[in-house]
Structure formats: C-alpha cells, structure tokens
Amino acid sequence: MSNPSHPPSRGLPAWLTEALCLAALGVACLKLGQGVEAVLDLALWDEADYLHRAVMLPVNGPPDPEWGPLYSLWYFALSFLWPEPVALYYANGRLLLLLTSVAGYVLLRQLGARPGFALAGAAVHLLSMAPHVQPRPTLFALFVILIALCIACRARGRERAGACVGMGLLIASFARPEFFLSFLLMSAVLGVLLVLRARRGREHAREPRAWGTVGVYAAGVLVLVALLGNPFGNTSNRRFYAFCQHFADGHSKRTGTVKVDPWDQCKQVLQPVFGDADTLGAALRANPQSFLAHLRWNMERHPRESLRVLTSGFGGWPLLPGDGPWTREHAGHLLLVLIALGLPLAALLLRWRKLATLPRQPRVVETLVVVGVVLLPPLLSSVLLQPRHHYLVFQGVMGVAVLTALARAVEGPGFRDAAPSRRTGPLEPLLSALLATAVVLAVPDLVHRQGPASPPKREQLQRVRALQALARQAPIAPGQVLGVLDTQGGLPVYLGAPFQRVPVWTKRAGESFPEYLRRERIQIVFLDDRLRQEPRFANDPAVETFLARPDVFGHATRHLPGTDTRLAVPASWAGTGARATSPGAR
C-alpha cells in the first residue's frame, strides 16, 4: 500500500524526455553524416598521412609522439570494421560527428542543463563547421576531453575531478600535441589543491584518498608516456615546421610576392625573412617586425574566423540567407543558436544582481579554470600559427558550457536541475519534442544544395575509383604490390591493396630519378606538374624525359576515364581498358 503522506508522483517518466532528445540528436547526426559523405571529397595531406600511419602501423609501429599516434591507433582500430580505406575515411567522419555531438550533450547535462537546452547546445556544434574540420585529430581530441570533463563532473572531490581532467588532456595530447601544455597546467592546479589541503589540515580521514588519487594519476601518466612517448619531445622539430608553413602561407596572402607553394616549400619563403632560424625565439630575434606583423595579422582574423566556425554550417554555409530565400535549415539553425546562446545570457541579465556572487561559487570558478586550461593551447596556436578552423573547434563547445554553468549558478530558467525527479510534467517533454523536431529539420540537404542539375563532383574519389578499376583489368600476379609515387598529397593511401604508397621523402640525396624508381619498385606515376615541381626531383633532367616519354623507362601512358589524370603504368598494362595516350602527349 502507498504511504498517504507521500502521494504517488504524476506525470510522464523523466527518462522519456532524455530518450527523446538523445534519439533526435542521433537521427540528426546520422542524417548529416550521410549527407556530408555524399558531397565530401577525400582529404589529402595531413589526414591522409594519419591514415597512412595507421595502415603501416603493423610494419612501422606507432609514429613519434608529436605526430598524433593515438589518432593513427584510432584509425587502425576502426580498420577492423572498415578495412577499405575510402570506407574507413568516411566512417571515421560520421563516427566523430556523432561522438562529439553526444559528448557535448552529456557535458551540458552534467553541468545542470535541462535536456531540451542540452540538445540545442549540442545541435549548435553539430550544425556548425566545427565537426567537419580537416584534419580530424582535433575532433578526436575534443571527444576525449569532453568525456574527461563529464567524468570529472561526477567525481567526488576536487582532486579526483582535477585528475580526471588532467588524464583526459594527456590522452588528448597524443592526438593533438599542444594539449600537453594543458596537461602540465592542470597537473600544476592539482598540485596546488594538494598543498592547500595539507595546509588547512582538515578532513584528516579523507586525506589518504586524496593522496591515493594523486598516486594513481602519477602512475597513469608514467605508463602513458612510457608507451607513447613525450608529445612535447619535438624530435623532428615539428612545431617550428608548422610555424614555417603557416608563416609562409600568411606571408603569401599578405604580400602577394611568394612564387612557390608556401606549404610545400615554406623554407624558401622563411629564409629571406628570418635567415637560418629554426626556433620561434630565433625567428623573433632575427626579424621582430615581421614576426610581430604575423602575430597581429592572426589576432585580427581570430574573432572573425571564430564566429564563422560557430555560426556557419558545412562548407561555410551562412547562418542567415542574406539576399536569398529563407529555408527550414536557416530557420532551424538560427533558432537553436538563439536558444543555446540567448537563453543563458537572458538568465544572467534577469538576475544581474547575482553576478557579483559568481566569483564566490566554487563550481563557477572551477569551470572557468578548466575551460581556460583547455582553451589556452588552441588560442596560442591561432596566434602563433594561424586561426585555422581546426584550432577553433573547442571555442564553441566550451563557450556554451561556460554559459550553462553561469546560468545554472544563478538558477536561470531551463537550467535549474536540483533533486532529479523520476517524473516530469507534460510541458517539458512537449518543449523537448519541439526542439527535437527543429534539430532534425535543421539538418541541411547537402546534395540538393549542390543543385539538381550538377551532382557533387568528388574529384579525388573519382580518381581513386578509376585507378582501382584500371587495376582490376590489368595483369597483376597474386600477391603483387604496385608502388605508387605519391606526388598528390596522399591520394595513394586510399587505393588499398594491391597499391602501396611511396612517399617522395623516401628519395635519397644524390639518387637519380630512374634509380629511385627501380629501388622503390615504383610502377605507377602521376604525370602532371606536381612531379616537376617536387623539390626533391629538381634539376634532374630524367624527370622531364619521363614526363614526355615514359615508354623510354618501360612504362605505358594511360588516361583515367572520366578524369583529366594521366598516368605512367607498367608496359604490361598496354591492353587494359584505360585509354592510351601517345608517348609525346603532354
């Protein structure tokens, strides 16, 4: 029998609202992921390099710690589900889209947001440019850090919470090395907490727990560093090479005087400006004016690019239609942005008298400290290198989290989540259902956006499929490996077996082009200007001869159907279906 002093609760089950919001978020992620896959081309350069390291993991082992070994291990683990490289690339994109969005939702719930608001906040990330940045190790690092923050919100005691955040930052640094700085800062914060606890001399009974947490934390750090190395080891001077590339690109855009590829030949741009400098400090001392001009240019662009990442959709699709017609995607996206940003701001304005109490609330201070620690490395990267979009991903998620924490602190509407109940009134599920509908409808139809008369052209994917089809028609012995000289920024990575990528950096100093082809057993070469422009092949007359007459070297010239790509392939492929090109054709 029920107790008359505690009447049975009425209303709908509280889990129903949660399930509705999560289901809507999952449907929106799946819908958007499939749409992106239908229009997104294969990513070259950095993303292809991470995938290549994953493919070569059984042979070469994990890469150096400053080259994101954890992200390559992630790719390697996914390859057991999607062994074909193209399918693996697209599956990884869909998965990171889903994982970062759901983790963002869970974090907002842990900070006290109602399910409907958490759904709107997660949708702001989902519908922005953030989950589509290339390369993607930033998204993987974001997922790891969001999970660590969610665990920290549930941890008992500041020491355990700090240890959870610190460990998450360390793990993330093996995907994005700059977060090793955040790990060091959080470890310092954890040390300060222990010193303060020891000085207060309170809660003696709980003292062993705090030191036990630190012991486990230290042991975990030692194990990870022993297994994967030090992300700040900089054995290949990657940090300065990144500065070299980004400075060269910015210098090219600012002056218009750069005549070479600033990304591939950045040293030719850097040398006249900074001489032989090979560190940031040396560059600053060599030419303070140019160094500071680079920083100023980055800082001026940072706010604009940050706003663009937060409010624009895939491919830079604007939040507002401008002179064009409004669509349901525009309306839904704008509504969700207004809810996620406007509702907490309105709560703070309505309760402005309570703002003075916020610095005295431990939960608020802890949130601001953690967010500052997380955002410092991306901010430094944006200023020192460039405000490229993959450095700006964290700002949107962390910004919504801070607003949520502040609004929760002043008990704003939609944020009060005290004493969770198993039942809820009908109003909250109804509002959540409306928001869930808005989220699903706000997902853009990316294929239709390309225009019904012009289906999306994925040039790199088309080249991969055409070359795979050519190989299926060629006389290839079982177990034979086809070496492909990679002058295309990693395109051969997506070809799969029997193709094998041969990076251009495998060429030895003083080695002629024909000797290089024989030693590396290169059988397929792309015949275009990239081969001619590769610095490692400069001043080698054999390259020009090869471009004009591959048959002299025992190759046949083939044109990939449906593309403008010309290849030098083994002469034994002369009878394959690809259209042959005359030896002298250019």
TAMOBEL-V235202 format. One record per backbone hydrogen bond with DSSP energy under -0.5 kcal/mol. CO is the residue of the C=O (numbers start at 1). NH is the residue of the N-H. If there is no record, write none. Layout:
co;nh
CO;NH
CO;NH
This chain:
co;nh
3;6
12;424
13;16
13;17
14;17
14;18
15;19
16;20
17;21
18;22
19;23
20;24
21;25
22;26
23;27
24;28
25;29
26;30
27;31
28;32
29;33
30;34
31;35
32;36
33;37
34;38
35;39
36;39
36;40
44;47
45;49
46;50
47;51
48;52
49;53
50;54
51;55
52;56
54;57
56;59
56;60
56;61
57;61
64;67
65;68
68;71
68;72
69;73
70;74
71;75
72;76
73;77
74;78
75;79
77;80
78;81
78;82
84;88
85;89
86;90
87;91
88;92
89;93
90;94
91;95
92;96
93;97
94;98
95;99
96;100
97;101
98;102
99;103
100;104
101;105
102;106
103;107
104;108
105;109
106;110
107;111
108;113
109;112
114;118
115;119
116;120
117;121
118;122
119;123
120;124
121;125
122;126
123;127
124;128
125;128
125;131
129;132
130;133
135;138
136;139
136;140
137;141
138;142
139;143
140;144
141;145
142;146
143;147
144;148
145;149
146;150
147;151
148;152
149;153
150;154
151;154
151;155
152;155
155;157
157;161
158;162
159;163
160;164
161;165
162;166
163;167
164;168
165;169
166;170
167;171
168;172
169;173
170;174
171;174
172;175
172;176
174;70
174;71
176;179
177;180
178;181
178;182
179;183
180;184
181;185
182;186
183;187
184;188
185;189
186;190
187;191
188;192
189;193
190;194
191;195
192;196
193;197
194;198
195;199
196;200
197;201
197;202
203;206
203;207
204;207
204;208
206;209
206;210
207;211
208;212
209;213
210;214
211;215
212;216
213;217
214;218
215;219
216;220
217;221
218;222
219;223
220;224
221;225
222;226
223;227
224;228
225;229
229;231
230;233
234;237
237;241
238;242
239;243
240;244
241;245
242;246
243;247
244;248
245;249
246;250
247;251
248;252
249;253
250;254
251;255
251;256
252;256
260;262
261;265
265;268
265;269
266;269
266;270
267;271
268;272
269;273
270;273
270;274
271;275
274;277
279;283
280;284
281;285
282;286
283;287
287;291
288;292
289;293
290;294
291;295
292;296
293;297
294;298
295;299
296;300
297;301
298;302
299;303
301;305
302;306
303;307
304;308
305;309
306;310
307;311
308;312
309;129
309;130
312;129
313;316
314;317
317;313
321;324
327;331
328;332
329;333
330;334
331;335
332;336
333;337
334;338
335;339
336;340
337;341
337;342
338;342
338;343
339;343
341;345
342;346
343;347
344;348
345;349
346;350
347;351
349;352
351;354
352;355
353;356
354;357
354;358
355;358
357;360
358;361
360;362
361;364
361;365
362;366
363;367
364;368
365;369
366;370
367;371
368;372
369;373
370;374
371;375
372;376
373;377
374;378
375;379
376;380
377;381
378;382
379;383
380;384
381;385
381;386
386;388
388;391
388;392
389;392
392;396
393;396
393;397
394;398
395;399
396;400
397;401
398;402
399;403
400;404
401;405
402;406
403;407
404;408
405;409
406;410
407;412
408;411
412;415
412;416
414;114
422;14
424;12
425;429
426;430
427;431
428;432
429;433
430;434
431;435
432;436
433;437
434;438
435;439
436;440
437;441
438;442
439;443
440;443
444;446
445;449
446;450
447;450
448;451
451;454
456;458
457;459
458;462
459;463
460;464
461;465
462;466
463;467
464;468
465;469
466;470
467;471
468;472
469;473
470;473
470;474
471;474
474;476
475;477
477;480
481;483
482;500
483;485
483;523
483;524
484;502
485;487
486;504
489;45
490;493
491;494
492;495
492;496
493;496
496;499
498;482
500;484
501;503
502;486
503;506
504;507
508;511
512;516
513;517
514;518
515;519
516;520
517;522
518;521
521;483
521;523
524;485
525;568
526;528
528;531
528;532
529;533
530;534
534;537
535;538
537;540
539;541
540;543
540;544
541;545
542;546
543;547
544;548
545;549
549;552
550;553
550;555
551;554
554;571
556;569
557;581
558;560
558;567
559;579
560;563
565;560
566;527
567;558
567;569
568;525
569;556
570;573
571;574
572;575
573;576
579;559
582;585
